[in-house]
Amino acid sequence: MPVRSAKGKAGGKAGGKAGGKADKGGGKAKKEKGGGRVAAAAEENDGDQGTVDLDGLTAQMKRAVDHLQREYAALQVGRAAPRMLDSLQVEQPGGSVPLSAVAKVLAPSAQELQVNVFDASLVPAVAAAIETCGMQLGSEVQGKAVRVTVPRPTREMRELLSKQVKQSAEKSKTVLRSARQAAMKHAKALSSKDDARRAEKDVQRLTDEFVSKVDSMMQGKETEILSV
């Protein structure tokens, strides 16, 4: 019987291991190559969805207009309304909080508000926030409540509020323009030129529609302020 040398055995083992590793390596390379094709396809789909999310854009723009509407509702001239204090921030230990978090506002008459503070220790801070809000409101502390007198609007106050109305409208338009810019960027990335053009027109149509709403709200509020 022929005798295999130790060298021959070692060579056989080495060759077998090397061949096995090579096969595994080849299999890994094939997997990586296949995975690369899948990843590339996913990236292509992510970059081009074929449409622009007009529903999402509409919702985003509607939120901006709704926020403006709430701001305008709080701007009351010559008559008391609880919402006119919505924007007030009250300083307390740990930072400022909205007035609504520390008090409840009522309107017992057309020229008076009553602010019922939940924590008696915050009454001075609430009174200070009312006095420095820029609306020329008078305040009188009565226990845990602050009585607020709403003055008749002066010419200076009307002009101040009119300016505030325009500033709020411009902030809303800035939000609308930002949303439009992001949507247009997506539209221009579409692979089909026809789809891109249609998407751009839809985005512009929505933007014009909401900008027109902001302008209409601003003009209406200005008329209300200057005619009261």
Phi, psi and omega in degrees: 000134180291144180253126179275135180285158177301325180297320180294321178297315181299318181297321180294317179296316181298316181296319180296316179296316181298317180296319179297317179297320180297318180297317179297317179299319180296320179297319179298318180298321179295318179298316181298322181294317179294318179298325179298319179295320179295315180299318180297319180295320179297317179297321180295319180292322179296324183283340183219096181274351178087345180216168173248139182286085182290328178295318178295321179295318179299316180296320180295316180291325179295323178298322179295318180290321178297321178297318178297320180298320178294321178297316181293326179295331180281344180270092180252141182244118173079359177217147185282136176210128183308325184289347180291347178257008184301327186276356184289139175247135181251128179281129177215166179305124181103353178128178182272151179223158177296148179304323182298341180278342184237357182202163176244132184254130178238160178236087181290339177209175184290341182242012186217142173241150174236120182255108180268112184272133183290321183247119184301330182291345181262000181302314178299322180292322178294315179298320179295321179296323180291317184291333184255013185283348178090004180260009177057042180270142175266144180226146179220123181281130178226087183068237178268010180241156175237120179272126185245126178259127179264114184283162172294139185291129174271171178297320180297320181292321178299316180295322179295315180293323178298320177295320179295324178299316180293320179296319179295321178295320180294323177297320179294320179295326177297319177296318180296317180294323178295318178295320178297316182300316180295319180292321179295323178298318178293318181298317181294339181277353180296142185289328180271127179296322179296316178297320180297315180296317179297317180297318180298319178295319180296318179297316180294323179297315179296318180299313179299321182296315183283327175297321178297322178296318179297315179299317180295317179295319180297314180296320179296319181290322177298317179298319179297316182293318185278347183254351181291000000 
